[in-house]
């Protein structure tokens, strides 16, 4: 039994990737479980406090608001300060806010206004924690293994945040509305304790710039603008998230209108994508070892284009579910691969800023796409956003096809 567990551990987190990575992975998985609990418990708490659709929508919006307002600032901070301390401090702030929220729920003094403030505060702290955390991985994992490192951490997101966490959160909420948030806070506290075990390499000559942090942000943007592969990759991320966000924002409407499924059928669609994602990220190392990076990037983006076309055409539920498994498979491979490519090419002193631009582009792209998707579906029907995505993603892929060879090896180009 011990031998079997040892082999599993070696497969999940190979010894060559180092002890710090294993502690970082454990911390990430525990934190994802805590956040997954809130995925279900948060909306349930909001719905128990108000039936006003505007306030319910506001509760969803405050989750992305910190990234829109402070995303670039957080990236600059992550490049200025000790990233380990930043992650720990931000997570402890999240624990403190959750503790206060639990007290207000338990005493019956919670209100929708107080909840929105708490959600925003947690979102701000989470933004700084995640920004610092994303910049830590390239410091502790060899460049060659960054793809595997990202894939393993993403597997924690899929399993703990998307599968286990929401089910646990809903069950705990049934025991008492304060319970899931107390458990989430405990999980984040344990995650922070595990993260203290992550030893970062010392910088030989740490530079603490005296210039205004606004100049740091501009320096990061200039670095991206001057690095053609990373600049193109960032634009691809932005555009492809617009094209995917358009149909994704009206997915439930499309499922009802085109597939004729109810709540259970829609839930199965999203579950299928998560299943595909789990399979792909666990097999990521084999894919990266057997398929050249540029070809793997082209395969992922090509499948994205074909997925939009297939979903635009199908009206059969089981066919749509099979397509969603495929979507989850290539989407999370792309997520792991594109992150690794960016991290390999980015100097350590810019990891926070470049990562924040990348993440901001992803969030803004999704929001813009969701807005456009709603307009397109209202005007032209439920399948129209998928046709928009097919054309937009297809044209973008044609434009960047040849550049993907350089993007895949951006780190080599940078070294030259």
Number of C-alpha atoms within 10 A of each C-alpha: 6 7 8 9 10 11 13 12 13 13 12 18 20 17 12 11 19 13 17 20 24 21 19 23 25 19 24 25 23 24 26 27 29 30 26 26 29 25 19 21 28 24 16 16 17 20 16 11 16 13 10 11 10 10 17 17 12 13 22 16 14 20 19 19 16 20 22 15 12 15 23 27 18 25 29 28 20 31 25 19 14 14 22 20 15 20 25 22 16 21 25 18 17 24 23 15 19 24 19 14 21 21 15 16 19 14 10 9 10 16 14 17 12 13 19 20 15 18 22 19 19 22 19 24 24 21 24 27 25 21 28 30 21 21 25 23 23 21 18 20 19 15 18 12 18 23 26 26 28 24 29 24 21 25 22 22 24 25 19 24 24 22 18 17 25 22 17 21 27 20 16 20 20 13 10 12 20 22 19 25 26 20 21 27 25 18 22 26 22 16 25 24 14 19 24 16 15 19 15 14 9 8 8 6 6 11 11 9 11 7 8 8 14 12 12 22 23 14 15 25 17 12 18 22 14 11 15 17 24 26 19 18 23 23 16 19 18 22 23 23 24 28 31 25 28 29 31 20 21 22 21 21 20 25 22 15 15 19 19 14 19 12 10 8 18 21 12 16 22 17 18 22 23 25 19 22 27 25 16 24 31 18 16 23 18 12 15 16 9 9 12 12 20 17 13 20 22 19 14 19 22 17 17 25 24 16 20 25 19 17 22 22 14 15 17 14 18 14 13 21 20 14 22 23 23 21 24 23 25 24 21 26 31 24 17 22 24 22 19 24 23 25 26 24 22 23 15 15 16 24 27 31 31 28 26 29 19 23 21 21 21 21 21 19 23 23 18 18 26 24 17 20 29 21 16 21 20 13 10 10 15 24 26 21 32 30 22 21 28 23 16 17 25 20 13 18 20 11 10 15 15 12 16 20 17 16 25 27 17 23 20 12 14 14 7 6
